[in-house]
Amino acid sequence: MVHAESGEDKVLVCPVSGYAANVEKAEIGERAWSFEGGASQELNKHHTPGMPGIELVAEHLGVTAAGMLKTIVFERVLKDPDKTKYVLAVVRGDHDVNEAKVRDAVGSGVKLADEAKAKADGLAIGYVSPSAFAKLTGATIVVDPDAAQGSTAWATGADEIDHHVTGWHWGRDLGFETDKLKVVDIRNAEEGDPSPRAEGAKLETQRGIEVGHIFKLGTKYSDAMGFSVLAEDQKPRTVTMGCYGIGVSRTMAACVEMSHDDNGIIWPAAVAPYHVQIILMKPEDEKQQSVASGLAGQLSAMGVDVLIDDRKERPGPKFKDADLVGIPVRLTLGDKALDAGGVEFKLRKDAGKGPKQSEVVPMAEVVQRCINALEHA
């Protein structure tokens, strides 16, 4: 991920440690939780028909989304499709469950439960409460720390279609011992959450561009191709595969977003289309042509890519185009500089910094000066 204000993805950053991750991957620091505390309200059931979103339910019940529990039903991904083992993931109503974190918490692949199958097993999808765990065999229940607050009177599903309850309490209404609950980070991180790398620091939001990624393919393709190796015990083992990708066009876009000014692009030398641009003030002048050709040859011999602007165009537009295109080093061949035994040298990053942004460099020093500048561009 590359930081850029125009990025399409949200990145969470710790300002103290420098930790950064996108929403799907970001960890959250330690949060206090406890199931202790007495019930403060009576348990009441409410009819909530035609309310698919949690905000509508919260408004109808007279509570906030943060005062509700949301229970998402997953099932483990097993080789035997006839065996279904459910995972109940409980988060606060204003938070989103992170499937990857649920997977890591239970130690196996998970997927959203099939609604018809879950219904047949007595689960009212969309209205499930943590209490539903009590009637499931071989299931697992994981709770996010923000939802594991025993002193709160929660609103949650009533385990019945079109019904919710208010006043629900972990100690009184759960229906089983709280030691069966696994409390772990299972939700998407948000701005203001505790940093996982620096005590007392809070995560901040930035925008980012994804320029590369890694995929764990597992054995999906190696199984299909019969790709295996002999292990130390001389028995065949299926190869676990992975791959990575780098977005070339995205990388270019990210470079431009990170490195530009009001005049145009400022290419980093490592990815610049050319390293040095030579501008001829008088393209028809034989001396300027000869000097440009000689410099270009010397620079090319040192591995430097050179672009010569010998267009029959006025100097102003040439300079403007040079700033727009953003080649790191600009050499200008004009009568005044050549008569002084040198060429005008300018770094693209110094454009717009005033009259001292360029200087005349002696001809014998030009090539080395360009190389030195490119090492830090």
Salt bridges, closest charged atoms under 4 A:
GLU5 OE2 - HIS3 NE2 3.61
GLU8 OE2 - ARG250 NH1 2.88
GLU27 OE1 - ARG197 NH1 2.99
GLU75 OE2 - LYS117 NZ 3.52
ASP94 OD1 - ARG92 NE 2.80
ASP94 OD1 - HIS95 NE2 3.92
ASP96 OD1 - LYS70 NZ 3.65
ASP104 OD1 - ARG103 NE 3.24
ASP144 OD2 - ARG31 NH1 2.71
ASP144 OD2 - ARG187 NE 3.50
ASP146 OD2 - ARG31 NH1 2.84
ASP146 OD2 - HIS95 ND1 3.94
ASP146 OD2 - ARG187 NH2 2.78
GLU160 OE1 - LYS45 NZ 2.79
GLU160 OE2 - HIS163 ND1 3.42
ASP173 OD2 - ARG172 NH2 2.92
ASP185 OD1 - ARG31 NH2 3.40
ASP185 OD2 - LYS101 NZ 2.91
ASP193 OD1 - ARG187 NH2 2.86
GLU210 OE2 - HIS213 ND1 2.83
ASP233 OD2 - ARG237 NH2 3.49
ASP261 OD1 - ARG348 NH2 2.71
ASP309 OD1 - ARG311 NE 2.93
ASP321 OD2 - ARG311 NH2 3.10
ASP323 OD1 - ARG330 NH1 3.99
ASP323 OD1 - LYS346 NZ 3.67
ASP335 OD2 - LYS282 NZ 2.60
ASP350 OD1 - LYS353 NZ 3.22
GLU359 OE2 - ARG369 NH2 2.38
